[in-house]
Amino acid sequence: MDHTTTDGVRLHVEVHGQDNNPAIVLTHGLAASAAMWGGLVSRWVGRGLRVIAYDVRAHGRSDAPHGAAFYGDARLAQDLIEIVGSFASADAVAVGYSMGGAITLKALEAGLDVRRAVVGAAAPAVLSWSDANEQMRTAAVAGLRGEPGASEGTRAWASSLAMGRTDLVALADLLEGHKPVVEHWGRITIPVTVLAGDGDVLAAPAAEVAARLPNATVIPLAGDHFSAFASPTFVDAVVDATA
């Protein structure tokens, strides 16, 4: 199933579960895809939810256009707003993890109309943009573009993505426009559940994110950045958000 955005980009969308069940809309992390959610989808469907998962532009089976004009955090947020509008409703729960958590917060800031949100392992950049953020982004883009001076680590990361058929140019374009600082936290008035793994050194502290939000609950998870979202606690938090 596909959705064509207002700027003409085709996004791959997967829908699971009964049409009349409470809906959740999933936004995945950087360099991942809807496949990231794996067996969690069947667990949520088995607990009576309708699951809508999409591939962010430049990821998975969605289009990967080249050029800065196709990217930026406002555009990624608009994509999520459109997916909810086309496949769900204001009764849906938006669920994002890692980069997807940042996209969810930016979409809520921009007016995403949902009943609740679950934000897992959002990057520290949602709180502020630091010199370390800038250095990490510059290094990642250099690796993706194969620029002279790119570190061995970023080159190896880019090579592994290329083996999975990721469009490295498009992903570099996305990253160059990705600076997801939330400027207007007070605009996010719906209840938000904020989660992060107890061993996650890549995510913003959940308590700090929650402290910026008018109506937030913190739930700790066991695990690191790459395992915490698969915990039963995360699954339960999403189900509880639809109640």
N, C-alpha and C positions, 0 to 999 in steps of 0.2 A: 504494500500500500504506500502511496506517495502523497506528499503535500507540496504544492508549488507556492513559494513565498511571494510576497508583494514585490520583491526585486528579482523574481524569476528563477530562483534557485530551488531545485527539487530536493526535498528531504525524504529520506526513507523512514516510514512509520510502521510499527508493529502494534497490533491490538489483540489482546487476549482476554477471554472471559465474557460473561453475559452482558448484553447491552444495558440492562436495567440495574446492574450492580454498581456500588460506589466506585468511582473512578480515581485512579492515581496516574499521574503523568511523570515519567522518569526521565531525568537528564543526566547523562553519563559524564565521566571524567575525560581529561585530556588524553588524546591518542588512543581512546577506547571506542566503543560503539554500544549500541543497544545490547549487543551480545554480552557485555560486561555483567549484566544482571543475572545471566545464566539461570540456575535452578531457582533463584528467588522468585522469578515470575510465576512458575507453577505453584510455589508455596503461597503466594498472594492470591492467585486465582482459586486455589483450593480453599482459601479462607474467605471466599465470597467477594473478591474484588475484581474490577475490570482494570486491566493494566495496559497503559498506552506508553510505549517506549519509542523514541526516535533517535536517529543518528544526527548529531550536530553537523552542520555544514563542514566540509573538509574532513569528515570522519566516516568510517564504515561505508555504507552503500548510498550515502547522500552525495550530491554534487560537490565538487571541490574546485570552484572557480579560482582563477588567479587574479590578484590585484587587491590593493588595500580597500577599494570601494566596496568590496563584498563582505568586509569583516568589521570589527569593532564591537565593543561590549553592548552598545545600544542595539546593534543588528542581531546579535545572538539572543538578547533578551526579547526582541520583537519576534524572533522565530518561535520561542517558547510560548509567547502570548498567542501567536497564530495557531500553534498546535493545540493548545487548550481550547481556543475558539472553534476549531474545526472538528476536533475529535472528542471533546469533553464539554464541560460547562462550568459555571461558577460554583457548582457543588463539588468540584474535583479537589484533590489534594496534590500539590506540586511537590515532587521529591527529587532532590539533586544531591550528587555526591562529588566531592573534590571540585574540579572545574564546574561541574554541573550544579554544585551548591552555590558557587559564585554567580552563575548564570541565573539561578532561581532567585537569589537575592536582588540582582540587578533588574530582573523582570518584575518582581514585586515592587521595587522602588519606582519602576516605570508604569505601574498601574495594573499588573497582572491580577485578574479577577478570579480568585479561588477561595475556598473556605478556610483552608489551612495549608501549611507547608512543613516539610521535613528537610532540614539542611544538614548534610553530613560532611564533615572533614573539609569545610570551605578553606581556601587558601588564606594565609595571613594578609594577602593583598586586599581583601575585602575591608580590612580595618584601616590600612594605610599603605602607601607605596614607598618602599624603602630603597636605599642604594643596593641592598642585597637582592631585592626583587628585580631591579633594573639589570644587575649583573647576570642574574640567572636567565632572564629573558634574552639578553644579548648573546649569551653563550649558547642557549638552545637554538636561537635563530641561526647563528653562525654554523652550528653543526648541521642543521637541516639544509642550509644552503651550500654546505661544503666549502665554506670560506676558508682562505688561508688563516692559520692561527687557531682554528677551531680545536678544542681539546679532543683527546682520544676518546674520553667518555661520551661527549656529545656526538662525535662521529659514529661511535659504536651504537648509540641509541638511535641515530638516524638510519643507520644500516639495518637495524632490526625492524624499524618501522617500514622501510622500503621493502623488506622481504614479505611483509604483510600487505603490500600494495597500497600503503598510505601515500598520498600525493604530498611529497615533502615541501614543494613550493607553496602549495595551498596552506599547509599547516604552518609554515613560516609566516605567511601573510596573516593568518589568524592570530598567531602569537604576537606579532608586531603591533596589532591593534588591541591586545588584551591587557587591560589595566583596570581590573574590576573593583576599584574602590567604591564603596557605597557612601554616597555623600549625604543622603537624606533618609536616615534610618527611621525617623518619625513618620514617614509615609507608609511604612510597613506595619499596618495596624492589626492584621489578622494574627491568630495564634501560630507561632512557629516553634517547632521542636528542633533543637540544635544538638547535634551529636558529634563526637570524635573519639577515636580509639585512645586508650590509655597509654599506648606506645607509639602514637602518631606524632612524629616530629615534623611533619610537612604541613599539618593543618593549623589553622588559628585555634587558640584555646577556646573551647566551646563556651566557657563562662564569659569570656571577653566579647564574643559575638552576641551572646544572649543579653549582655548588659547594655548593648546599643539598641536593642529591640524593645518596643513598648509592651509586648505580650509574648514572652518566650519561656520555654521550659528546657532545661538541660538534662540530657540522659547520657551517662558515660557508657562507652563501649569497650569491650575487651579486644585487643589487637592493635596492629599498626595500620598505616594508611591503606595498605593493599589487602587487608584481611578483615578489618572491622565491619565493613558494610555487609559481610556475609554472616554476621553473628545473629543468633536468634533474637537478641535484644533489638537490633535494627529492624528486623522483620516485624516484630511485635509493635515497635514504635510507629511504623507506617500503618499497620492495621488499626491501631488505637486512634490515629489521627483521622481516620474515616468514620469513627463512631459518632 
